[in-house]
Amino acid sequence: MSDNRPKKGPEREISDPRLRKQELEVAPLLRTTQIVIWLGLGLLLLALAWWGIGRRLTWAPVIIGGLGVLGVAFWLALNLPALRRAAGTRSAKMVLNSVGFIIFVAGILVCINVIVARHHPKLDLTKGRIYTLASQTRDFLKGLPADVELVAFLPQGDVYSANARELVKLYSAASPRVRVTWADYTNVTLAKKYDVKYPGTVVVQAGDKQEKITEVTEQHLTSAIMSVTTEEKLAVYFLTNHGEASISGGDNGISQIKNDLANQQYEVKELELAKMQEPAVPEDCSVLAIIGAQIHPAPQEMAAIEKYLENHGKLLIALAAPPAPDFASLLSSRGVTPLAGIVIDPQSSFMGDATAPMVAPEASGSPVLEGVDQLVLPICRALEVAGGTPPPTMPGQPPPQGPATALVSSSAASWLQPNLSAGTKEPENAQKGPFAMAASIDESPPPPPQMPGQPPAQVPETDATRIVVLGSSTALNDNLVRLFRFNANVALNSIAWLSRNTRMVSIPPKTEEMHQLLLTNTQKNFIIFVVMFFIPLAVIIAGTLVWWTRRR
């Protein structure tokens, strides 16, 4: 008995010659559409690779990508009925669900990446916080008075510009008023527009003002932004004609301090009171600096300086070694008395030189010492700091401090050397330390007493006399400042505090520290034994045990 039912699947034969003829005619077309889809996908991948490598959307990848899209669209148009039928099957629905889930997860990842790219969240775990802007810079950027554009000629592929690029990104992320334009120094048109001649240059522009930076550091960038957004500059006068350290450089010069002040947008000038018919400190003087005077100013000059201080003047004074003047007439009545001798400190000294004490700040919270870990004060005069006569306080409140405050002091093993020719030999009955070697004086009125349980009272800022005294003028000379940067920071911090210019407090340089692991021979031998013998032996034993267990 024969089975007349039609065969299914591949066993079914087409008996009608016309249908077999149509199938033979359609077969080449199906093969052509398969070639078209693979060719279209290949062209799309080639266009994406071309654009990704060149980073420029030229006509070539656009045309190739367009041909690829046409090929894929042609295949979809010819196979649309078959695709519809296939989409109704159970396996196709499972595939579509999986593809939809993958697209959903990919969409979430894309959104997260877009948010991260726009807001630049970073976690700086370095010890020196080298990838974080200083608090002074952040405070200044929050109050920017105008929009600033940074045109950064920092190529992306240049390894030497990588740190500078990251620093510029921190500025744009810190303030919405800072806009960055990335440029390549091979862009001749843009380089001519900003007159840029060297790679690694950043142009800082605000309105009609423009500054160029070739050494991209945080201090230079912040200073340039201050320059193009600040209308007025504070004037710092350095007293001359008494053997003071020269701001022009030379032996014992302080040109580095002058350059740093200029970078922070101060106007640095020299003051020659001795050449004036009626000596007087100029009215635009924000800070008067006396660095290492070797001879005493004339009485008329001292009277002019005293009058300046009585009118809420600001003074930075660094004393030279005896027999140079100690300016006790200006300082003693305000709580700081220079002693007749220099500090010898064999316990805490720089490179074993007892005449160059290396000290750590002790007045925590003082703006003068912000960012300063240690100070080197060679040939330093000793200072006696008096607490003054504080006003009475409320019961339970700590006693207030006087106007004078010691900033750094020598160790208890130090002594006062009145005779410099005796060297570091301790004389009999020598006056023992510790001695103050730097001090600040602030004659601002003290805040009112705080009642128990009440928040601190708001005290309006009033102008008052301020003085910073350094016992060593040698600490600020160019050679020592280049060797020991903290000394320069103290000078810059002092001028910023004296002038009440809190935005321009010095930004300490940040360097990436090198961490070394030093091992003894025993420790090295132990690591070699563990890595080369113990771990391989443990793996062999474990493998043998597994093999033996499975064999049984």
C-alpha positions as CSV (number, residue, x, y, z in Angstrom):
1,M,0.0,0.0,0.0
2,S,1.5,3.2,-1.1
3,D,1.6,6.5,0.8
4,N,0.1,9.3,-1.3
5,R,0.6,12.0,1.3
6,P,3.0,14.8,0.3
7,K,6.5,14.6,1.7
8,K,7.7,17.2,4.1
9,G,11.0,19.0,4.5
10,P,13.9,18.3,2.2
11,E,12.4,14.9,1.1
12,R,9.5,16.8,-0.7
13,E,10.1,17.0,-4.4
14,I,8.7,19.6,-6.8
15,S,6.8,17.8,-9.4
16,D,5.6,20.8,-11.3
17,P,8.4,21.8,-13.9
18,R,7.3,25.5,-13.8
19,L,7.9,25.7,-10.0
20,R,11.3,24.0,-10.4
21,K,12.1,26.6,-13.1
22,Q,11.2,29.5,-10.8
23,E,13.3,28.0,-8.0
24,L,16.3,27.8,-10.3
25,E,15.8,31.4,-11.4
26,V,15.5,32.7,-7.8
27,A,18.6,30.8,-6.5
28,P,21.2,33.2,-8.1
29,L,19.3,36.2,-6.7
30,L,19.4,34.8,-3.2
31,R,23.2,34.3,-3.5
32,T,23.5,37.8,-4.8
33,T,21.6,39.3,-1.8
34,Q,23.9,37.3,0.6
35,I,26.9,38.8,-1.1
36,V,25.3,42.3,-0.9
37,I,24.7,42.1,2.9
38,W,28.2,40.9,3.7
39,L,29.7,43.5,1.4
40,G,27.5,46.2,3.0
41,L,28.6,45.2,6.5
42,G,32.2,45.2,5.4
43,L,31.9,48.7,4.0
44,L,30.4,49.9,7.2
45,L,33.2,48.5,9.3
46,L,35.8,50.0,6.9
47,A,34.2,53.4,7.2
48,L,34.1,53.2,11.0
49,A,37.7,52.1,11.1
50,W,38.8,54.9,8.7
51,W,37.0,57.5,10.9
52,G,38.4,56.1,14.1
53,I,42.0,56.0,12.9
54,G,42.0,59.4,11.2
55,R,39.8,61.2,13.8
56,R,38.4,63.3,11.0
57,L,35.2,62.8,9.1
58,T,36.3,63.3,5.5
59,W,34.4,62.4,2.3
60,A,36.0,59.0,1.8
61,P,34.5,57.3,5.0
62,V,31.2,59.1,4.4
63,I,30.9,57.6,0.8
64,I,32.1,54.2,1.9
65,G,29.6,54.2,4.8
66,G,26.8,55.3,2.6
67,L,27.4,52.4,0.2
68,G,27.4,50.1,3.1
69,V,24.1,51.4,4.3
70,L,22.6,51.0,0.8
71,G,23.8,47.4,0.7
72,V,22.2,46.5,4.0
73,A,19.0,48.4,3.1
74,F,18.8,46.5,-0.2
75,W,19.2,43.1,1.5
76,L,16.5,44.0,4.1
77,A,14.1,45.1,1.3
78,L,14.4,41.8,-0.6
79,N,14.2,39.6,2.5
80,L,11.6,41.5,4.5
81,P,8.8,38.8,4.1
82,A,11.1,36.1,5.1
83,L,12.3,38.1,8.1
84,R,8.7,38.7,9.1
85,R,7.9,35.0,9.0
86,A,11.1,34.2,10.9
87,A,10.3,36.8,13.6
88,G,7.1,34.9,14.5
89,T,8.9,31.7,15.6
90,R,9.7,31.0,19.2
91,S,13.5,30.9,18.7
92,A,13.4,34.3,17.0
93,K,11.5,35.8,19.9
94,M,14.1,34.5,22.3
95,V,16.8,36.0,20.2
96,L,15.0,39.4,20.0
97,N,14.5,39.4,23.7
98,S,18.2,38.8,24.3
99,V,19.2,41.5,21.8
100,G,16.7,43.9,23.4
101,F,18.2,43.2,26.9
102,I,21.7,43.7,25.5
103,I,20.7,47.0,24.0
104,F,19.1,48.1,27.3
105,V,22.2,47.3,29.3
106,A,24.4,49.0,26.6
107,G,22.2,52.1,26.8
108,I,22.7,52.3,30.6
109,L,26.5,52.0,30.1
110,V,26.4,54.7,27.5
111,C,24.4,57.0,29.7
112,I,26.9,56.4,32.6
113,N,29.8,57.1,30.3
114,V,28.2,60.4,29.1
115,I,27.7,61.6,32.7
116,V,31.2,60.7,33.6
117,A,32.7,62.4,30.6
118,R,30.8,65.6,31.3
119,H,31.4,65.8,35.1
120,H,35.0,64.4,35.3
121,P,34.6,62.6,38.7
122,K,38.1,61.6,39.9
123,L,39.4,60.2,43.1
124,D,42.9,61.4,43.9
125,L,44.6,58.9,46.2
126,T,48.2,60.3,45.8
127,K,49.9,61.3,49.0
128,G,50.8,64.8,47.7
129,R,47.3,65.3,46.0
130,I,49.1,66.1,42.7
131,Y,45.9,65.5,40.7
132,T,43.8,68.0,42.8
133,L,43.8,71.8,42.5
134,A,45.0,73.7,45.6
135,S,42.3,75.2,47.8
136,Q,43.5,78.7,46.8
137,T,42.9,78.0,43.1
138,R,39.5,76.4,43.8
139,D,38.4,79.4,45.9
140,F,39.5,81.8,43.2
141,L,37.8,79.9,40.4
142,K,34.5,79.9,42.3
143,G,34.4,83.7,42.3
144,L,35.7,84.3,38.8
145,P,34.4,87.8,37.7
146,A,34.5,87.0,34.0
147,D,34.5,84.1,31.5
148,V,37.9,82.7,30.7
149,E,39.0,80.8,27.6
150,L,42.0,78.5,27.7
151,V,43.4,77.7,24.2
152,A,45.6,74.7,24.9
153,F,48.2,73.8,22.2
154,L,48.7,70.4,23.8
155,P,48.6,67.5,21.4
156,Q,46.7,64.5,22.6
157,G,49.3,62.0,21.5
158,D,52.2,63.9,23.0
159,V,53.4,62.2,26.2
160,Y,55.2,65.3,27.4
161,S,51.8,67.2,27.4
162,A,49.8,64.6,29.2
163,N,50.2,66.1,32.7
164,A,49.5,69.6,31.3
165,R,46.3,68.3,29.6
166,E,45.1,66.8,32.8
167,L,45.7,70.1,34.7
168,V,43.8,72.1,32.1
169,K,40.9,69.7,32.5
170,L,40.8,70.3,36.2
171,Y,40.3,74.0,35.6
172,S,37.4,73.5,33.2
173,A,35.8,71.1,35.7
174,A,36.2,73.4,38.6
175,S,34.3,76.4,37.1
176,P,31.7,76.7,34.4
177,R,33.2,80.0,33.5
178,V,36.4,78.3,32.2
179,R,36.1,77.1,28.7
180,V,38.8,75.0,27.0
181,T,39.7,74.9,23.3
182,W,42.0,72.1,22.4
183,A,44.4,72.9,19.6
184,D,47.3,71.3,17.7
185,Y,50.4,73.4,17.2
186,T,50.4,72.1,13.6
187,N,47.2,74.2,13.1
188,V,49.0,77.1,11.4
189,T,45.9,79.4,11.2
190,L,45.1,79.1,15.0
191,A,48.8,79.4,15.9
192,K,49.1,82.7,13.9
193,K,45.9,84.0,15.5
194,Y,47.3,83.7,19.0
195,D,51.0,84.2,18.0
196,V,52.0,80.8,19.4
197,K,55.5,79.7,18.4
198,Y,56.2,76.8,20.7
199,P,54.3,73.5,21.4
200,G,53.0,73.1,24.9
201,T,51.7,76.6,25.1
202,V,48.4,77.6,26.8
203,V,46.7,80.9,25.9
204,V,44.6,82.4,28.7
205,Q,42.1,85.0,27.4
206,A,39.3,87.0,29.0
207,G,37.8,89.8,26.9
208,D,40.6,91.9,25.4
209,K,43.3,90.6,27.8
210,Q,45.6,87.7,27.0
211,E,48.4,85.8,28.6
212,K,50.6,83.0,27.2
213,I,52.1,80.2,29.4
214,T,54.8,78.0,28.1
215,E,55.5,76.3,31.5
216,V,52.1,74.8,32.4
217,T,51.9,74.6,36.2
218,E,49.1,75.4,38.5
219,Q,50.7,78.5,39.9
220,H,51.3,79.9,36.4
221,L,47.8,79.1,35.2
222,T,46.2,80.6,38.2
223,S,48.4,83.7,38.0
224,A,47.5,84.1,34.3
225,I,43.8,83.8,35.0
226,M,44.2,86.4,37.8
227,S,46.1,88.7,35.4
228,V,43.3,88.7,32.7
229,T,40.4,89.0,35.2
230,T,41.8,91.4,37.7
231,E,41.7,95.1,37.1
232,E,44.1,96.4,39.8
233,K,47.4,95.0,41.1
234,L,48.6,95.3,44.6
235,A,51.9,97.2,45.0
236,V,54.8,95.7,47.1
237,Y,57.7,98.1,47.8
238,F,61.2,96.9,48.8
239,L,63.3,99.3,50.8
240,T,66.7,100.0,49.2
241,N,70.0,102.0,49.8
242,H,70.7,100.3,53.2
243,G,72.5,97.2,51.9
244,E,69.3,95.2,51.5
245,A,69.0,92.2,49.2
246,S,68.5,93.2,45.6
247,I,65.3,92.2,43.8
248,S,67.4,92.3,40.6
249,G,69.5,89.3,41.7
250,G,73.3,89.0,42.2
251,D,75.0,88.0,45.4
252,N,72.4,87.3,48.1
253,G,69.7,88.6,45.7
254,I,66.0,87.9,45.9
255,S,65.1,88.0,42.3
256,Q,63.2,84.6,42.6
257,I,60.9,86.1,45.2
258,K,60.3,89.1,42.9
259,N,59.5,86.8,39.9
260,D,57.0,84.8,42.0
261,L,55.3,88.0,43.1
262,A,55.1,89.2,39.5
263,N,53.6,85.8,38.5
264,Q,50.9,86.3,41.2
265,Q,50.1,89.7,39.7
266,Y,51.7,91.9,42.3
267,E,53.4,95.1,41.2
268,V,56.9,95.0,42.6
269,K,58.7,98.4,43.1
270,E,61.8,99.7,44.9
271,L,61.4,102.4,47.6
272,E,64.3,104.9,48.1
273,L,63.3,106.9,51.2
274,A,66.9,108.2,51.5
275,K,66.5,110.1,48.3
276,M,63.3,111.9,49.3
277,Q,63.3,115.4,50.6
278,E,60.4,114.5,52.9
279,P,60.5,110.7,53.3
280,A,57.1,109.0,53.1
281,V,55.8,105.6,52.2
282,P,53.6,105.9,49.0
283,E,49.9,105.7,49.5
284,D,49.6,102.8,47.0
285,C,51.9,100.6,49.1
286,S,50.1,97.4,50.1
287,V,53.2,95.9,51.8
288,L,56.6,97.3,52.7
289,A,59.4,94.8,52.7
290,I,62.8,95.3,54.4
291,I,65.0,92.3,53.5
292,G,68.5,92.1,55.0
293,A,69.3,95.8,55.7
294,Q,73.0,96.1,56.7
295,I,72.9,99.7,57.9
296,H,70.3,101.5,60.0
297,P,68.0,103.9,58.1
298,A,68.2,107.5,59.0
299,P,65.8,108.9,61.7
300,Q,63.7,110.6,59.0
301,E,63.3,107.3,57.2
302,M,62.4,105.4,60.5
303,A,59.9,108.1,61.3
304,A,58.2,107.6,57.8
305,I,58.1,103.8,58.4
306,E,56.6,104.3,61.9
307,K,54.0,106.7,60.5
308,Y,53.1,104.1,57.8
309,L,52.7,101.4,60.5
310,E,50.6,103.7,62.7
311,N,48.2,104.2,59.7
312,H,47.5,100.4,59.5
313,G,50.6,99.7,57.4
314,K,51.8,96.2,56.5
315,L,55.5,95.3,57.0
316,L,57.6,92.2,56.0
317,I,61.0,92.4,57.7
318,A,63.8,89.8,57.4
319,L,66.7,90.6,59.7
320,A,70.4,90.2,58.8
321,A,73.0,88.9,61.3
322,P,74.5,91.2,63.8
323,P,75.9,93.9,63.7
324,A,73.1,94.7,61.2
325,P,70.2,96.7,62.6
326,D,67.5,94.8,64.4
327,F,64.7,97.4,64.0
328,A,63.8,97.0,67.7
329,S,62.2,100.4,67.7
330,L,59.5,99.1,65.4
331,L,59.1,95.6,66.9
332,S,59.7,95.7,70.6
333,S,56.7,97.9,71.4
334,R,54.5,95.4,69.4
335,G,55.6,92.3,71.3
336,V,58.6,91.1,69.3
337,T,62.1,91.8,70.6
338,P,65.2,90.7,68.6
339,L,68.0,89.2,70.8
340,A,71.7,90.0,70.4
341,G,72.9,86.8,68.8
342,I,72.1,84.0,66.4
343,V,70.6,80.6,67.0
344,I,72.9,77.6,67.1
345,D,70.9,74.3,66.9
346,P,72.9,71.1,66.5
347,Q,69.9,68.9,67.1
348,S,67.8,70.2,64.2
349,S,69.9,71.5,61.4
350,F,70.1,71.5,57.6
351,M,72.8,69.1,56.3
352,G,74.5,69.1,59.7
353,D,75.2,72.8,59.8
354,A,74.3,74.0,63.3
355,T,74.1,77.6,62.1
356,A,71.3,76.7,59.7
357,P,68.4,75.4,61.8
358,M,65.7,73.4,60.0
359,V,62.5,73.8,61.9
360,A,58.8,72.8,61.6
361,P,56.0,75.3,61.9
362,E,54.3,75.4,65.4
363,A,51.6,78.0,64.8
364,S,48.9,75.7,63.4
365,G,46.3,77.5,61.3
366,S,48.4,80.5,60.5
367,P,48.0,81.5,56.8
368,V,51.7,82.4,56.7
369,L,52.6,78.7,57.1
370,E,50.0,77.3,54.7
371,G,51.6,74.5,52.6
372,V,54.9,74.8,54.6
373,D,56.3,71.6,56.2
374,Q,59.8,72.9,57.1
375,L,61.9,76.0,57.0
376,V,65.7,76.5,56.8
377,L,66.8,79.7,58.5
378,P,70.6,80.1,58.2
379,I,72.3,82.7,60.4
380,C,69.1,83.4,62.2
381,R,68.5,86.0,64.9
382,A,66.7,84.8,68.0
383,L,63.4,86.6,68.8
384,E,61.6,87.0,72.1
385,V,57.8,87.0,71.6
386,A,55.6,88.6,74.3
387,G,52.0,87.7,74.7
388,G,50.9,91.3,75.5
389,T,48.2,92.2,78.0
390,P,45.0,90.5,76.8
391,P,41.6,91.9,77.8
392,P,39.5,89.9,80.4
393,T,37.4,87.0,79.1
394,M,34.2,85.4,80.1
395,P,34.3,82.6,82.6
396,G,35.2,79.3,81.0
397,Q,36.7,80.9,78.0
398,P,40.4,80.3,77.0
399,P,42.6,83.4,77.5
400,P,43.1,85.4,74.3
401,Q,46.4,85.7,72.6
402,G,48.3,88.9,72.3
403,P,49.0,90.6,68.9
404,A,52.4,88.8,68.5
405,T,52.6,85.1,67.7
406,A,55.7,82.9,67.3
407,L,55.6,81.0,64.0
408,V,58.6,78.7,64.3
409,S,61.1,78.0,67.1
410,S,64.3,76.2,67.5
411,S,64.7,73.0,69.6
412,A,65.4,72.9,73.3
413,A,69.1,71.9,72.5
414,S,69.8,75.3,70.8
415,W,71.6,78.2,72.4
416,L,72.2,81.9,71.7
417,Q,75.6,82.7,70.1
418,P,76.4,86.4,70.7
419,N,79.9,86.1,69.3
420,L,79.7,85.1,65.6
421,S,83.5,84.6,65.4
422,A,83.3,81.8,68.0
423,G,81.6,79.6,65.4
424,T,79.4,76.8,66.8
425,K,81.3,76.4,70.1
426,E,78.9,76.8,73.0
427,P,80.0,79.6,75.3
428,E,79.8,79.3,79.1
429,N,76.5,80.4,80.6
430,A,75.0,80.5,77.2
431,Q,71.3,81.3,77.0
432,K,69.5,78.1,76.1
433,G,66.6,77.6,73.7
434,P,64.0,77.2,72.4
435,F,64.0,80.6,70.6
436,A,61.4,82.0,68.3
437,M,62.9,82.6,64.8
438,A,59.9,83.9,63.0
439,A,56.8,85.8,64.3
440,S,53.7,87.6,63.2
441,I,52.0,90.6,64.6
442,D,48.3,91.4,64.1
443,E,46.8,94.4,65.8
444,S,43.3,93.7,64.7
445,P,40.8,93.9,67.6
446,P,40.0,90.5,69.2
447,P,36.6,88.9,68.5
448,P,34.0,89.4,71.2
449,P,33.7,86.6,73.8
450,Q,31.5,83.7,72.9
451,M,28.6,83.0,75.2
452,P,28.2,79.3,76.2
453,G,26.0,77.4,73.7
454,Q,25.9,80.3,71.2
455,P,27.4,80.3,67.7
456,P,30.6,82.4,67.2
457,A,29.8,86.1,66.7
458,Q,30.4,87.6,63.3
459,V,33.2,90.1,63.5
460,P,33.5,92.6,60.7
461,E,36.9,92.7,59.0
462,T,38.8,95.9,60.1
463,D,42.0,97.2,58.8
464,A,44.9,97.1,61.2
465,T,48.7,97.0,61.4
466,R,50.2,93.7,60.4
467,I,53.9,92.6,60.6
468,V,55.8,89.4,59.7
469,V,59.3,89.1,61.2
470,L,61.9,86.6,59.9
471,G,65.1,86.2,61.9
472,S,67.1,85.3,58.8
473,S,67.3,87.3,55.6
474,T,69.6,84.6,54.1
475,A,66.6,82.3,54.1
476,L,65.1,84.3,51.2
477,N,68.1,84.5,48.9
478,D,67.9,83.0,45.4
479,N,70.3,80.1,46.0
480,L,68.4,78.8,49.1
481,V,64.9,79.5,47.7
482,R,65.7,77.4,44.6
483,L,67.1,74.6,46.8
484,F,64.3,74.8,49.4
485,R,61.0,76.0,48.0
486,F,59.2,76.2,51.3
487,N,61.2,79.3,52.2
488,A,59.8,81.1,49.2
489,N,56.3,80.0,50.1
490,V,56.6,81.6,53.5
491,A,57.6,84.9,51.9
492,L,54.7,84.7,49.4
493,N,52.2,83.6,52.1
494,S,53.4,86.5,54.3
495,I,52.8,89.1,51.7
496,A,49.4,87.6,50.9
497,W,48.4,87.7,54.5
498,L,49.7,91.2,55.1
499,S,47.9,92.6,52.2
500,R,44.7,90.6,53.0
501,N,44.9,89.2,49.5
502,T,43.8,85.7,50.5
503,R,43.3,84.6,46.8
504,M,47.0,85.0,46.1
505,V,48.4,82.8,48.9
506,S,51.3,80.8,47.4
507,I,50.5,77.5,45.7
508,P,53.1,75.0,46.8
509,P,54.6,72.9,43.9
510,K,53.4,69.4,43.7
511,T,55.8,66.6,42.7
512,E,55.1,62.9,42.3
513,E,57.0,61.1,45.0
514,M,59.1,58.1,44.3
515,H,58.4,55.2,46.6
516,Q,61.1,52.6,47.0
517,L,60.9,49.2,48.7
518,L,64.2,48.5,50.5
519,L,64.7,44.8,51.5
520,T,67.3,43.1,53.5
521,N,69.1,40.0,52.2
522,T,67.0,37.8,54.4
523,Q,63.8,39.3,53.1
524,K,64.9,38.9,49.5
525,N,65.9,35.3,50.0
526,F,62.5,34.6,51.6
527,I,60.6,36.0,48.7
528,I,62.8,34.0,46.2
529,F,62.2,30.8,48.2
530,V,58.4,31.4,48.3
531,V,58.0,32.3,44.6
532,M,60.5,29.8,43.1
533,F,60.1,26.8,45.3
534,F,57.2,26.9,47.8
535,I,54.4,28.0,45.4
536,P,55.5,25.6,42.5
537,L,55.9,22.7,45.0
538,A,52.4,23.4,46.5
539,V,50.9,23.4,42.9
540,I,52.6,20.1,42.1
541,I,51.4,18.4,45.4
542,A,47.9,19.7,44.9
543,G,47.8,18.4,41.3
544,T,49.2,15.0,42.4
545,L,46.5,14.7,45.1
546,V,43.7,15.5,42.6
547,W,45.1,13.0,40.1
548,W,45.5,10.2,42.7
549,T,41.9,10.8,44.0
550,R,40.4,10.6,40.6
551,R,42.4,7.5,39.7
552,R,41.0,5.7,42.6
